[in-house]
Amino acid sequence: VGIAATSTAVGDFMLHGLGHGSFHAASIYLGAWMGSITCTGSIIACLKLAEKMSSKPLALPGRDAMNIAMGVGSAACMVGFMTTGSPAMAAMCLAGGVGFSGALGFHMTASIGG
């Protein structure tokens, strides 16, 4: 489901671009963001349940700060995506948001275990 949501949102942006209003821009960004976090989180959960990855929680030092930084980065990319008139800048912001949310999904899910 996650990869489908991300692909659909990115495809919508590639097909229609900018200039269709704030609601359309927000739905593209948030669809791609939620799809990416869902995709990577689901992959890690599947690997842990199939015992292909250790079920121990990933306990990196500063993990809370990393999660906050990825959340702030995602929010900054959304602001950039929503406010730019440049298709190239919008594409970079969308890619950044997808990257941050994918990393966040990986990190948050890998940090669960027991």
C-alpha positions as CSV (number, residue, x, y, z in Angstrom):
1,V,0.0,0.0,0.0
2,G,2.8,2.4,0.9
3,I,4.6,2.2,-2.4
4,A,1.4,2.6,-4.3
5,A,0.5,5.8,-2.4
6,T,3.9,7.2,-3.0
7,S,3.9,6.3,-6.6
8,T,0.5,7.7,-7.2
9,A,1.3,11.0,-5.5
10,V,4.6,11.4,-7.3
11,G,2.9,10.4,-10.6
12,D,0.2,13.0,-10.0
13,F,2.9,15.7,-9.5
14,M,4.8,14.6,-12.6
15,L,1.6,14.6,-14.7
16,H,-0.1,17.8,-13.4
17,G,2.7,19.7,-11.8
18,L,2.1,22.8,-9.8
19,G,-0.6,25.5,-9.9
20,H,-3.7,23.6,-9.0
21,G,-4.1,25.1,-5.5
22,S,-3.0,24.4,-2.0
23,F,-5.3,21.5,-1.4
24,H,-3.9,19.6,-4.4
25,A,-0.3,20.4,-3.5
26,A,-0.9,19.3,0.2
27,S,-2.6,16.1,-0.9
28,I,0.3,15.2,-3.3
29,Y,3.0,15.9,-0.6
30,L,1.1,14.1,2.2
31,G,0.2,11.2,0.1
32,A,3.8,10.7,-0.9
33,W,5.0,11.3,2.6
34,M,2.6,8.8,4.2
35,G,3.2,6.2,1.5
36,S,6.9,6.3,2.0
37,I,6.8,6.0,5.8
38,T,4.3,3.1,5.5
39,C,6.4,1.3,2.8
40,T,9.7,1.3,4.8
41,G,8.0,0.6,8.1
42,S,6.1,-2.4,6.5
43,I,9.3,-3.8,5.0
44,I,11.1,-3.7,8.4
45,A,8.2,-5.2,10.2
46,C,7.9,-8.0,7.7
47,L,11.7,-8.7,8.0
48,K,11.4,-8.8,11.8
49,L,8.4,-11.0,11.8
50,A,10.0,-13.4,9.3
51,E,13.1,-13.5,11.4
52,K,15.2,-12.2,8.6
53,M,16.2,-9.3,10.8
54,S,16.9,-9.2,14.5
55,S,13.8,-8.5,16.5
56,K,15.9,-6.5,19.0
57,P,15.2,-2.8,19.0
58,L,17.6,-0.6,17.1
59,A,19.0,1.6,19.9
60,L,21.1,4.2,18.3
61,P,22.5,7.0,20.5
62,G,20.5,10.2,19.9
63,R,17.6,8.4,18.2
64,D,15.0,10.8,19.5
65,A,17.0,13.7,18.1
66,M,17.3,11.9,14.8
67,N,13.5,11.4,14.7
68,I,12.9,15.0,15.5
69,A,15.4,16.1,12.8
70,M,13.7,13.9,10.2
71,G,10.3,15.3,11.2
72,V,11.6,18.9,11.0
73,G,13.2,18.1,7.6
74,S,9.9,16.7,6.4
75,A,8.0,19.8,7.5
76,A,10.6,22.1,5.9
77,C,10.3,20.2,2.6
78,M,6.5,20.5,2.8
79,V,6.7,24.2,3.3
80,G,9.1,24.4,0.3
81,F,6.8,22.3,-1.8
82,M,3.8,24.3,-1.0
83,T,5.3,27.7,-1.5
84,T,7.6,27.4,-4.5
85,G,6.6,28.2,-8.1
86,S,9.5,26.3,-9.5
87,P,8.8,22.8,-10.7
88,A,12.4,21.8,-10.1
89,M,12.4,23.1,-6.6
90,A,9.0,21.4,-5.9
91,A,10.5,18.1,-7.2
92,M,13.5,18.4,-4.9
93,C,11.3,19.2,-1.9
94,L,9.0,16.3,-2.7
95,A,12.0,13.9,-3.1
96,G,13.4,15.3,0.2
97,G,10.1,14.7,2.0
98,V,9.9,11.1,0.6
99,G,13.4,10.5,1.7
100,F,13.0,11.8,5.2
101,S,9.7,9.9,5.7
102,G,11.2,6.7,4.4
103,A,14.1,7.0,6.8
104,L,11.7,7.9,9.6
105,G,9.6,4.8,8.9
106,F,12.7,2.6,8.8
107,H,14.1,4.1,12.0
108,M,10.9,4.1,14.1
109,T,10.0,0.5,13.1
110,A,13.5,-0.8,13.6
111,S,13.5,0.8,17.1
112,I,10.6,-1.4,18.1
113,G,11.3,-4.9,19.4
114,G,11.7,-7.2,22.3
